[in-house]
Each structure stands twice: as C-alpha cells, then as structure tokens.
Amino acid sequence: MAENTKRSVFGFHGVFGVLISIFGLIFIWAVLMSQAVLVQRDAAHNPYDPAPIRDVNNLKMRSVDNKNFAFQKKDK
C-alpha cells in the first residue's frame, strides 16, 4: 500500500478549513450579538407596561374577554 506523503498539519486544506470555520463562527456570533443589542435597545425605549392586566386571578382559559386583559403594545 502506498504511503500518503501529502499529509501536513499546516496544509492548505487543514488550515484553510479551520480559518473558514473560525470566521464563520465569529460571523454568526456577531450577528446574534447585534440582534440581542437591538432587542435590548427596543425594550429600553418601550418597556413592559402591566397596566392592561387588571386582575390576573379573574382570567379564565379560552375566554372571549381575555383580549381585554392581554398584553398590549404601547403606541409611541
């Protein structure tokens, strides 16, 4: 059997593949972090307003009136 003499730790395919995977993971991380910052910024400018929920104990499952007690988005 012929010996594989083209193996190398610093071969083009090995190092190039590692660099592609590292830069790919960094790119995915950067996109997810930027999305998290945008969500936090939006939450800071438009905080949760508990006022539409008057009494949680009176809510019933599948009630038609639950839409009056649901979380409602505040208009800016």
HTML snippet that shows the backbone in 3Dmol.js (N, CA, C, O; Angstrom):
<script src="https://3Dmol.org/build/3Dmol-min.js"></script>
<div id="view" style="width:600px;height:400px;position:relative"></div>
<script>
const pdb = `
ATOM      1  N   MET A   1       0.839  -1.175   0.000  1.00  0.00           N
ATOM      2  CA  MET A   1       0.000   0.000   0.000  1.00  0.00           C
ATOM      3  C   MET A   1       0.886   1.242   0.000  1.00  0.00           C
ATOM      4  O   MET A   1       1.879   1.313   0.725  1.00  0.00           O
ATOM      5  N   ALA A   2       0.516   2.205  -0.814  1.00  0.00           N
ATOM      6  CA  ALA A   2       1.322   3.425  -0.912  1.00  0.00           C
ATOM      7  C   ALA A   2       1.058   4.323   0.290  1.00  0.00           C
ATOM      8  O   ALA A   2      -0.067   4.449   0.773  1.00  0.00           O
ATOM      9  N   GLU A   3       2.130   4.933   0.745  1.00  0.00           N
ATOM     10  CA  GLU A   3       2.009   5.820   1.897  1.00  0.00           C
ATOM     11  C   GLU A   3       1.537   7.202   1.442  1.00  0.00           C
ATOM     12  O   GLU A   3       1.948   7.695   0.391  1.00  0.00           O
ATOM     13  N   ASN A   4       0.686   7.808   2.233  1.00  0.00           N
ATOM     14  CA  ASN A   4       0.184   9.139   1.917  1.00  0.00           C
ATOM     15  C   ASN A   4       1.222  10.157   2.378  1.00  0.00           C
ATOM     16  O   ASN A   4       1.350  10.420   3.574  1.00  0.00           O
ATOM     17  N   THR A   5       1.956  10.725   1.438  1.00  0.00           N
ATOM     18  CA  THR A   5       3.017  11.680   1.787  1.00  0.00           C
ATOM     19  C   THR A   5       2.527  13.123   1.691  1.00  0.00           C
ATOM     20  O   THR A   5       3.307  14.045   1.929  1.00  0.00           O
ATOM     21  N   LYS A   6       1.268  13.343   1.353  1.00  0.00           N
ATOM     22  CA  LYS A   6       0.761  14.707   1.196  1.00  0.00           C
ATOM     23  C   LYS A   6       0.089  15.227   2.460  1.00  0.00           C
ATOM     24  O   LYS A   6      -0.507  16.304   2.446  1.00  0.00           O
ATOM     25  N   ARG A   7       0.179  14.475   3.549  1.00  0.00           N
ATOM     26  CA  ARG A   7      -0.422  14.934   4.795  1.00  0.00           C
ATOM     27  C   ARG A   7       0.461  16.002   5.420  1.00  0.00           C
ATOM     28  O   ARG A   7       1.688  15.902   5.405  1.00  0.00           O
ATOM     29  N   SER A   8      -0.190  17.038   5.978  1.00  0.00           N
ATOM     30  CA  SER A   8       0.555  18.086   6.637  1.00  0.00           C
ATOM     31  C   SER A   8      -0.370  18.821   7.599  1.00  0.00           C
ATOM     32  O   SER A   8      -1.523  19.102   7.273  1.00  0.00           O
ATOM     33  N   VAL A   9       0.140  19.126   8.769  1.00  0.00           N
ATOM     34  CA  VAL A   9      -0.657  19.861   9.746  1.00  0.00           C
ATOM     35  C   VAL A   9      -0.963  21.255   9.214  1.00  0.00           C
ATOM     36  O   VAL A   9      -2.062  21.772   9.414  1.00  0.00           O
ATOM     37  N   PHE A  10       0.001  21.860   8.542  1.00  0.00           N
ATOM     38  CA  PHE A  10      -0.170  23.207   8.019  1.00  0.00           C
ATOM     39  C   PHE A  10      -0.505  23.191   6.534  1.00  0.00           C
ATOM     40  O   PHE A  10      -0.197  24.140   5.813  1.00  0.00           O
ATOM     41  N   GLY A  11      -1.133  22.117   6.078  1.00  0.00           N
ATOM     42  CA  GLY A  11      -1.539  22.036   4.683  1.00  0.00           C
ATOM     43  C   GLY A  11      -2.633  23.041   4.378  1.00  0.00           C
ATOM     44  O   GLY A  11      -3.325  23.524   5.274  1.00  0.00           O
ATOM     45  N   PHE A  12      -2.777  23.345   3.105  1.00  0.00           N
ATOM     46  CA  PHE A  12      -3.749  24.352   2.676  1.00  0.00           C
ATOM     47  C   PHE A  12      -5.152  23.992   3.125  1.00  0.00           C
ATOM     48  O   PHE A  12      -5.867  24.854   3.637  1.00  0.00           O
ATOM     49  N   HIS A  13      -5.565  22.756   2.951  1.00  0.00           N
ATOM     50  CA  HIS A  13      -6.928  22.368   3.268  1.00  0.00           C
ATOM     51  C   HIS A  13      -7.192  22.397   4.772  1.00  0.00           C
ATOM     52  O   HIS A  13      -8.266  22.823   5.197  1.00  0.00           O
ATOM     53  N   GLY A  14      -6.248  21.959   5.568  1.00  0.00           N
ATOM     54  CA  GLY A  14      -6.452  21.909   7.006  1.00  0.00           C
ATOM     55  C   GLY A  14      -6.555  23.287   7.628  1.00  0.00           C
ATOM     56  O   GLY A  14      -7.519  23.581   8.335  1.00  0.00           O
ATOM     57  N   VAL A  15      -5.567  24.136   7.371  1.00  0.00           N
ATOM     58  CA  VAL A  15      -5.564  25.475   7.943  1.00  0.00           C
ATOM     59  C   VAL A  15      -6.687  26.308   7.343  1.00  0.00           C
ATOM     60  O   VAL A  15      -7.351  27.065   8.052  1.00  0.00           O
ATOM     61  N   PHE A  16      -6.896  26.172   6.058  1.00  0.00           N
ATOM     62  CA  PHE A  16      -7.953  26.942   5.393  1.00  0.00           C
ATOM     63  C   PHE A  16      -9.324  26.544   5.936  1.00  0.00           C
ATOM     64  O   PHE A  16     -10.176  27.408   6.143  1.00  0.00           O
ATOM     65  N   GLY A  17      -9.545  25.279   6.165  1.00  0.00           N
ATOM     66  CA  GLY A  17     -10.811  24.826   6.730  1.00  0.00           C
ATOM     67  C   GLY A  17     -11.030  25.321   8.143  1.00  0.00           C
ATOM     68  O   GLY A  17     -12.144  25.696   8.507  1.00  0.00           O
ATOM     69  N   VAL A  18      -9.975  25.325   8.940  1.00  0.00           N
ATOM     70  CA  VAL A  18     -10.080  25.834  10.303  1.00  0.00           C
ATOM     71  C   VAL A  18     -10.381  27.322  10.290  1.00  0.00           C
ATOM     72  O   VAL A  18     -11.221  27.789  11.059  1.00  0.00           O
ATOM     73  N   LEU A  19      -9.708  28.072   9.427  1.00  0.00           N
ATOM     74  CA  LEU A  19      -9.952  29.518   9.353  1.00  0.00           C
ATOM     75  C   LEU A  19     -11.374  29.817   8.897  1.00  0.00           C
ATOM     76  O   LEU A  19     -12.009  30.736   9.416  1.00  0.00           O
ATOM     77  N   ILE A  20     -11.876  29.059   7.941  1.00  0.00           N
ATOM     78  CA  ILE A  20     -13.252  29.262   7.484  1.00  0.00           C
ATOM     79  C   ILE A  20     -14.224  28.990   8.633  1.00  0.00           C
ATOM     80  O   ILE A  20     -15.170  29.752   8.834  1.00  0.00           O
ATOM     81  N   SER A  21     -14.002  27.927   9.377  1.00  0.00           N
ATOM     82  CA  SER A  21     -14.924  27.615  10.472  1.00  0.00           C
ATOM     83  C   SER A  21     -14.835  28.657  11.588  1.00  0.00           C
ATOM     84  O   SER A  21     -15.855  29.021  12.172  1.00  0.00           O
ATOM     85  N   ILE A  22     -13.636  29.136  11.888  1.00  0.00           N
ATOM     86  CA  ILE A  22     -13.484  30.149  12.934  1.00  0.00           C
ATOM     87  C   ILE A  22     -14.158  31.446  12.517  1.00  0.00           C
ATOM     88  O   ILE A  22     -14.915  32.024  13.296  1.00  0.00           O
ATOM     89  N   PHE A  23     -13.894  31.912  11.299  1.00  0.00           N
ATOM     90  CA  PHE A  23     -14.516  33.151  10.845  1.00  0.00           C
ATOM     91  C   PHE A  23     -16.023  32.993  10.683  1.00  0.00           C
ATOM     92  O   PHE A  23     -16.772  33.947  10.892  1.00  0.00           O
ATOM     93  N   GLY A  24     -16.470  31.810  10.315  1.00  0.00           N
ATOM     94  CA  GLY A  24     -17.911  31.560  10.238  1.00  0.00           C
ATOM     95  C   GLY A  24     -18.563  31.652  11.602  1.00  0.00           C
ATOM     96  O   GLY A  24     -19.624  32.261  11.743  1.00  0.00           O
ATOM     97  N   LEU A  25     -17.942  31.055  12.608  1.00  0.00           N
ATOM     98  CA  LEU A  25     -18.488  31.122  13.959  1.00  0.00           C
ATOM     99  C   LEU A  25     -18.451  32.546  14.513  1.00  0.00           C
ATOM    100  O   LEU A  25     -19.380  32.969  15.201  1.00  0.00           O
ATOM    101  N   ILE A  26     -17.386  33.284  14.216  1.00  0.00           N
ATOM    102  CA  ILE A  26     -17.312  34.679  14.660  1.00  0.00           C
ATOM    103  C   ILE A  26     -18.394  35.507  13.985  1.00  0.00           C
ATOM    104  O   ILE A  26     -18.991  36.375  14.622  1.00  0.00           O
ATOM    105  N   PHE A  27     -18.657  35.256  12.707  1.00  0.00           N
ATOM    106  CA  PHE A  27     -19.700  35.988  11.995  1.00  0.00           C
ATOM    107  C   PHE A  27     -21.081  35.683  12.590  1.00  0.00           C
ATOM    108  O   PHE A  27     -21.883  36.592  12.803  1.00  0.00           O
ATOM    109  N   ILE A  28     -21.351  34.405  12.854  1.00  0.00           N
ATOM    110  CA  ILE A  28     -22.636  34.026  13.466  1.00  0.00           C
ATOM    111  C   ILE A  28     -22.770  34.658  14.840  1.00  0.00           C
ATOM    112  O   ILE A  28     -23.840  35.156  15.187  1.00  0.00           O
ATOM    113  N   TRP A  29     -21.698  34.646  15.631  1.00  0.00           N
ATOM    114  CA  TRP A  29     -21.717  35.257  16.958  1.00  0.00           C
ATOM    115  C   TRP A  29     -21.993  36.759  16.858  1.00  0.00           C
ATOM    116  O   TRP A  29     -22.774  37.297  17.643  1.00  0.00           O
ATOM    117  N   ALA A  30     -21.356  37.442  15.894  1.00  0.00           N
ATOM    118  CA  ALA A  30     -21.554  38.880  15.741  1.00  0.00           C
ATOM    119  C   ALA A  30     -22.996  39.200  15.348  1.00  0.00           C
ATOM    120  O   ALA A  30     -23.568  40.169  15.847  1.00  0.00           O
ATOM    121  N   VAL A  31     -23.586  38.404  14.469  1.00  0.00           N
ATOM    122  CA  VAL A  31     -24.982  38.632  14.071  1.00  0.00           C
ATOM    123  C   VAL A  31     -25.914  38.432  15.261  1.00  0.00           C
ATOM    124  O   VAL A  31     -26.805  39.250  15.492  1.00  0.00           O
ATOM    125  N   LEU A  32     -25.721  37.364  16.010  1.00  0.00           N
ATOM    126  CA  LEU A  32     -26.583  37.110  17.163  1.00  0.00           C
ATOM    127  C   LEU A  32     -26.417  38.182  18.243  1.00  0.00           C
ATOM    128  O   LEU A  32     -27.399  38.587  18.864  1.00  0.00           O
ATOM    129  N   MET A  33     -25.191  38.642  18.472  1.00  0.00           N
ATOM    130  CA  MET A  33     -24.974  39.685  19.469  1.00  0.00           C
ATOM    131  C   MET A  33     -25.596  41.004  19.032  1.00  0.00           C
ATOM    132  O   MET A  33     -26.167  41.719  19.856  1.00  0.00           O
ATOM    133  N   SER A  34     -25.493  41.338  17.747  1.00  0.00           N
ATOM    134  CA  SER A  34     -26.108  42.581  17.279  1.00  0.00           C
ATOM    135  C   SER A  34     -27.628  42.510  17.391  1.00  0.00           C
ATOM    136  O   SER A  34     -28.271  43.506  17.723  1.00  0.00           O
ATOM    137  N   GLN A  35     -28.204  41.343  17.116  1.00  0.00           N
ATOM    138  CA  GLN A  35     -29.645  41.195  17.278  1.00  0.00           C
ATOM    139  C   GLN A  35     -30.049  41.323  18.746  1.00  0.00           C
ATOM    140  O   GLN A  35     -31.084  41.915  19.052  1.00  0.00           O
ATOM    141  N   ALA A  36     -29.248  40.779  19.650  1.00  0.00           N
ATOM    142  CA  ALA A  36     -29.542  40.888  21.083  1.00  0.00           C
ATOM    143  C   ALA A  36     -29.464  42.338  21.544  1.00  0.00           C
ATOM    144  O   ALA A  36     -30.282  42.773  22.355  1.00  0.00           O
ATOM    145  N   VAL A  37     -28.490  43.090  21.036  1.00  0.00           N
ATOM    146  CA  VAL A  37     -28.375  44.501  21.400  1.00  0.00           C
ATOM    147  C   VAL A  37     -29.569  45.278  20.885  1.00  0.00           C
ATOM    148  O   VAL A  37     -30.081  46.153  21.584  1.00  0.00           O
ATOM    149  N   LEU A  38     -30.024  44.979  19.675  1.00  0.00           N
ATOM    150  CA  LEU A  38     -31.188  45.672  19.126  1.00  0.00           C
ATOM    151  C   LEU A  38     -32.452  45.374  19.932  1.00  0.00           C
ATOM    152  O   LEU A  38     -33.264  46.268  20.167  1.00  0.00           O
ATOM    153  N   VAL A  39     -32.617  44.135  20.351  1.00  0.00           N
ATOM    154  CA  VAL A  39     -33.788  43.770  21.159  1.00  0.00           C
ATOM    155  C   VAL A  39     -33.736  44.472  22.515  1.00  0.00           C
ATOM    156  O   VAL A  39     -34.757  44.962  22.995  1.00  0.00           O
ATOM    157  N   GLN A  40     -32.566  44.524  23.130  1.00  0.00           N
ATOM    158  CA  GLN A  40     -32.444  45.196  24.424  1.00  0.00           C
ATOM    159  C   GLN A  40     -32.673  46.695  24.292  1.00  0.00           C
ATOM    160  O   GLN A  40     -33.272  47.313  25.172  1.00  0.00           O
ATOM    161  N   ARG A  41     -32.196  47.288  23.187  1.00  0.00           N
ATOM    162  CA  ARG A  41     -32.407  48.715  22.978  1.00  0.00           C
ATOM    163  C   ARG A  41     -33.889  49.015  22.795  1.00  0.00           C
ATOM    164  O   ARG A  41     -34.393  50.013  23.310  1.00  0.00           O
ATOM    165  N   ASP A  42     -34.582  48.158  22.066  1.00  0.00           N
ATOM    166  CA  ASP A  42     -36.019  48.344  21.873  1.00  0.00           C
ATOM    167  C   ASP A  42     -36.765  48.189  23.195  1.00  0.00           C
ATOM    168  O   ASP A  42     -37.709  48.931  23.464  1.00  0.00           O
ATOM    169  N   ALA A  43     -36.349  47.234  24.018  1.00  0.00           N
ATOM    170  CA  ALA A  43     -37.000  47.032  25.311  1.00  0.00           C
ATOM    171  C   ALA A  43     -36.733  48.202  26.259  1.00  0.00           C
ATOM    172  O   ALA A  43     -37.563  48.503  27.117  1.00  0.00           O
ATOM    173  N   ALA A  44     -35.587  48.860  26.111  1.00  0.00           N
ATOM    174  CA  ALA A  44     -35.281  50.008  26.962  1.00  0.00           C
ATOM    175  C   ALA A  44     -36.148  51.209  26.596  1.00  0.00           C
ATOM    176  O   ALA A  44     -36.567  51.966  27.471  1.00  0.00           O
ATOM    177  N   HIS A  45     -36.418  51.383  25.297  1.00  0.00           N
ATOM    178  CA  HIS A  45     -37.233  52.515  24.858  1.00  0.00           C
ATOM    179  C   HIS A  45     -38.719  52.247  24.985  1.00  0.00           C
ATOM    180  O   HIS A  45     -39.503  53.189  25.099  1.00  0.00           O
ATOM    181  N   ASN A  46     -39.127  50.993  24.970  1.00  0.00           N
ATOM    182  CA  ASN A  46     -40.537  50.634  25.037  1.00  0.00           C
ATOM    183  C   ASN A  46     -40.703  49.560  26.111  1.00  0.00           C
ATOM    184  O   ASN A  46     -40.866  48.384  25.787  1.00  0.00           O
ATOM    185  N   PRO A  47     -40.662  49.951  27.384  1.00  0.00           N
ATOM    186  CA  PRO A  47     -40.702  48.945  28.451  1.00  0.00           C
ATOM    187  C   PRO A  47     -42.069  48.292  28.581  1.00  0.00           C
ATOM    188  O   PRO A  47     -43.070  48.779  28.056  1.00  0.00           O
ATOM    189  N   TYR A  48     -42.079  47.195  29.283  1.00  0.00           N
ATOM    190  CA  TYR A  48     -43.311  46.455  29.540  1.00  0.00           C
ATOM    191  C   TYR A  48     -44.243  47.298  30.403  1.00  0.00           C
ATOM    192  O   TYR A  48     -43.815  47.858  31.413  1.00  0.00           O
ATOM    193  N   ASP A  49     -45.495  47.391  30.019  1.00  0.00           N
ATOM    194  CA  ASP A  49     -46.490  48.151  30.762  1.00  0.00           C
ATOM    195  C   ASP A  49     -47.538  47.174  31.305  1.00  0.00           C
ATOM    196  O   ASP A  49     -48.333  46.649  30.526  1.00  0.00           O
ATOM    197  N   PRO A  50     -47.561  46.917  32.605  1.00  0.00           N
ATOM    198  CA  PRO A  50     -48.502  45.949  33.158  1.00  0.00           C
ATOM    199  C   PRO A  50     -49.919  46.497  33.320  1.00  0.00           C
ATOM    200  O   PRO A  50     -50.793  45.774  33.798  1.00  0.00           O
ATOM    201  N   ALA A  51     -50.175  47.747  32.938  1.00  0.00           N
ATOM    202  CA  ALA A  51     -51.479  48.360  33.162  1.00  0.00           C
ATOM    203  C   ALA A  51     -52.648  47.621  32.505  1.00  0.00           C
ATOM    204  O   ALA A  51     -53.705  47.541  33.130  1.00  0.00           O
ATOM    205  N   PRO A  52     -52.533  47.077  31.291  1.00  0.00           N
ATOM    206  CA  PRO A  52     -53.698  46.405  30.698  1.00  0.00           C
ATOM    207  C   PRO A  52     -54.173  45.180  31.468  1.00  0.00           C
ATOM    208  O   PRO A  52     -55.331  44.788  31.329  1.00  0.00           O
ATOM    209  N   ILE A  53     -53.316  44.565  32.275  1.00  0.00           N
ATOM    210  CA  ILE A  53     -53.737  43.412  33.071  1.00  0.00           C
ATOM    211  C   ILE A  53     -54.216  43.940  34.412  1.00  0.00           C
ATOM    212  O   ILE A  53     -53.416  44.412  35.220  1.00  0.00           O
ATOM    213  N   ARG A  54     -55.493  43.864  34.644  1.00  0.00           N
ATOM    214  CA  ARG A  54     -56.061  44.433  35.864  1.00  0.00           C
ATOM    215  C   ARG A  54     -56.017  43.429  37.015  1.00  0.00           C
ATOM    216  O   ARG A  54     -55.501  43.743  38.087  1.00  0.00           O
ATOM    217  N   ASP A  55     -56.547  42.238  36.807  1.00  0.00           N
ATOM    218  CA  ASP A  55     -56.556  41.227  37.851  1.00  0.00           C
ATOM    219  C   ASP A  55     -56.348  39.860  37.202  1.00  0.00           C
ATOM    220  O   ASP A  55     -57.248  39.332  36.549  1.00  0.00           O
ATOM    221  N   VAL A  56     -55.176  39.304  37.384  1.00  0.00           N
ATOM    222  CA  VAL A  56     -54.815  38.045  36.743  1.00  0.00           C
ATOM    223  C   VAL A  56     -55.638  36.890  37.300  1.00  0.00           C
ATOM    224  O   VAL A  56     -55.857  35.902  36.599  1.00  0.00           O
ATOM    225  N   ASN A  57     -56.095  36.991  38.539  1.00  0.00           N
ATOM    226  CA  ASN A  57     -56.829  35.888  39.160  1.00  0.00           C
ATOM    227  C   ASN A  57     -58.208  35.686  38.540  1.00  0.00           C
ATOM    228  O   ASN A  57     -58.771  34.596  38.648  1.00  0.00           O
ATOM    229  N   ASN A  58     -58.752  36.686  37.908  1.00  0.00           N
ATOM    230  CA  ASN A  58     -60.077  36.564  37.307  1.00  0.00           C
ATOM    231  C   ASN A  58     -60.045  36.067  35.862  1.00  0.00           C
ATOM    232  O   ASN A  58     -61.098  35.879  35.253  1.00  0.00           O
ATOM    233  N   LEU A  59     -58.869  35.855  35.317  1.00  0.00           N
ATOM    234  CA  LEU A  59     -58.770  35.388  33.935  1.00  0.00           C
ATOM    235  C   LEU A  59     -59.154  33.918  33.848  1.00  0.00           C
ATOM    236  O   LEU A  59     -58.820  33.128  34.731  1.00  0.00           O
ATOM    237  N   LYS A  60     -59.848  33.562  32.795  1.00  0.00           N
ATOM    238  CA  LYS A  60     -60.238  32.171  32.582  1.00  0.00           C
ATOM    239  C   LYS A  60     -59.654  31.687  31.263  1.00  0.00           C
ATOM    240  O   LYS A  60     -59.450  32.468  30.334  1.00  0.00           O
ATOM    241  N   MET A  61     -59.392  30.401  31.197  1.00  0.00           N
ATOM    242  CA  MET A  61     -58.847  29.811  29.976  1.00  0.00           C
ATOM    243  C   MET A  61     -59.853  29.924  28.841  1.00  0.00           C
ATOM    244  O   MET A  61     -61.046  29.701  29.043  1.00  0.00           O
ATOM    245  N   ARG A  62     -59.390  30.260  27.678  1.00  0.00           N
ATOM    246  CA  ARG A  62     -60.187  30.317  26.448  1.00  0.00           C
ATOM    247  C   ARG A  62     -61.397  31.263  26.550  1.00  0.00           C
ATOM    248  O   ARG A  62     -62.423  31.036  25.909  1.00  0.00           O
ATOM    249  N   SER A  63     -61.271  32.286  27.331  1.00  0.00           N
ATOM    250  CA  SER A  63     -62.363  33.240  27.473  1.00  0.00           C
ATOM    251  C   SER A  63     -62.318  34.254  26.338  1.00  0.00           C
ATOM    252  O   SER A  63     -61.239  34.655  25.902  1.00  0.00           O
ATOM    253  N   VAL A  64     -63.476  34.664  25.864  1.00  0.00           N
ATOM    254  CA  VAL A  64     -63.549  35.674  24.813  1.00  0.00           C
ATOM    255  C   VAL A  64     -63.099  37.025  25.357  1.00  0.00           C
ATOM    256  O   VAL A  64     -62.581  37.856  24.610  1.00  0.00           O
ATOM    257  N   ASP A  65     -63.291  37.244  26.640  1.00  0.00           N
ATOM    258  CA  ASP A  65     -62.934  38.520  27.243  1.00  0.00           C
ATOM    259  C   ASP A  65     -61.444  38.655  27.540  1.00  0.00           C
ATOM    260  O   ASP A  65     -61.006  39.724  27.965  1.00  0.00           O
ATOM    261  N   ASN A  66     -60.651  37.602  27.329  1.00  0.00           N
ATOM    262  CA  ASN A  66     -59.226  37.686  27.631  1.00  0.00           C
ATOM    263  C   ASN A  66     -58.504  38.707  26.760  1.00  0.00           C
ATOM    264  O   ASN A  66     -57.443  39.197  27.146  1.00  0.00           O
ATOM    265  N   LYS A  67     -59.055  39.037  25.598  1.00  0.00           N
ATOM    266  CA  LYS A  67     -58.384  40.013  24.747  1.00  0.00           C
ATOM    267  C   LYS A  67     -58.328  41.379  25.420  1.00  0.00           C
ATOM    268  O   LYS A  67     -57.447  42.180  25.106  1.00  0.00           O
ATOM    269  N   ASN A  68     -59.246  41.659  26.337  1.00  0.00           N
ATOM    270  CA  ASN A  68     -59.213  42.926  27.059  1.00  0.00           C
ATOM    271  C   ASN A  68     -58.098  42.959  28.100  1.00  0.00           C
ATOM    272  O   ASN A  68     -57.656  44.033  28.508  1.00  0.00           O
ATOM    273  N   PHE A  69     -57.643  41.776  28.529  1.00  0.00           N
ATOM    274  CA  PHE A  69     -56.622  41.702  29.552  1.00  0.00           C
ATOM    275  C   PHE A  69     -55.248  41.325  28.983  1.00  0.00           C
ATOM    276  O   PHE A  69     -54.278  41.210  29.733  1.00  0.00           O
ATOM    277  N   ALA A  70     -55.166  41.135  27.689  1.00  0.00           N
ATOM    278  CA  ALA A  70     -53.923  40.661  27.079  1.00  0.00           C
ATOM    279  C   ALA A  70     -52.867  41.760  27.104  1.00  0.00           C
ATOM    280  O   ALA A  70     -53.171  42.941  27.273  1.00  0.00           O
ATOM    281  N   PHE A  71     -51.626  41.336  26.933  1.00  0.00           N
ATOM    282  CA  PHE A  71     -50.531  42.301  26.831  1.00  0.00           C
ATOM    283  C   PHE A  71     -50.737  43.107  25.561  1.00  0.00           C
ATOM    284  O   PHE A  71     -50.894  42.544  24.477  1.00  0.00           O
ATOM    285  N   GLN A  72     -50.736  44.414  25.696  1.00  0.00           N
ATOM    286  CA  GLN A  72     -50.984  45.270  24.548  1.00  0.00           C
ATOM    287  C   GLN A  72     -49.763  46.121  24.305  1.00  0.00           C
ATOM    288  O   GLN A  72     -49.132  46.600  25.248  1.00  0.00           O
ATOM    289  N   LYS A  73     -49.424  46.313  23.033  1.00  0.00           N
ATOM    290  CA  LYS A  73     -48.264  47.111  22.670  1.00  0.00           C
ATOM    291  C   LYS A  73     -48.611  48.586  22.808  1.00  0.00           C
ATOM    292  O   LYS A  73     -49.646  49.049  22.329  1.00  0.00           O
ATOM    293  N   LYS A  74     -47.716  49.314  23.475  1.00  0.00           N
ATOM    294  CA  LYS A  74     -47.934  50.746  23.660  1.00  0.00           C
ATOM    295  C   LYS A  74     -47.612  51.478  22.368  1.00  0.00           C
ATOM    296  O   LYS A  74     -46.625  51.160  21.704  1.00  0.00           O
ATOM    297  N   ASP A  75     -48.431  52.451  22.006  1.00  0.00           N
ATOM    298  CA  ASP A  75     -48.140  53.302  20.866  1.00  0.00           C
ATOM    299  C   ASP A  75     -47.172  54.380  21.304  1.00  0.00           C
ATOM    300  O   ASP A  75     -47.247  54.911  22.412  1.00  0.00           O
ATOM    301  N   LYS A  76     -46.264  54.683  20.398  1.00  0.00           N
ATOM    302  CA  LYS A  76     -45.234  55.676  20.739  1.00  0.00           C
ATOM    303  C   LYS A  76     -45.773  57.071  20.652  1.00  0.00           C
ATOM    304  O   LYS A  76     -45.046  58.031  20.904  1.00  0.00           O
TER     305      LYS A  76
END
`;
const viewer = $3Dmol.createViewer("view");
viewer.addModel(pdb, "pdb");
viewer.setStyle({}, {cartoon: {color: "spectrum"}});
viewer.zoomTo();
viewer.render();
</script>
